[in-house]
Amino acid sequence: MTVQATTAVATEPSLVDLLDRLLGKGVVLSGDIVISLADVDLVRIQLSAVIQSVRAEMEPLS
């Protein structure tokens, strides 16, 4: 009787795999930019973006 032992090697996902997972579920990015002089806010910009793959949206309805 022969017993074989196998070990699973954990590999880190590549950047492409990570982006595919994130875009498949959707990502919300948001950020604030404030330009100030002497502790007085001169310009404030608030940015928001929703990024999602259109692949799921383009599938035909059953």
Secondary structure, DSSP 8 states (H G I E B T S, - for coil): --------------HHHHHHHHHHH-EEEEEEEEEEETTEEEEEEEEEEEE--STTTTS---
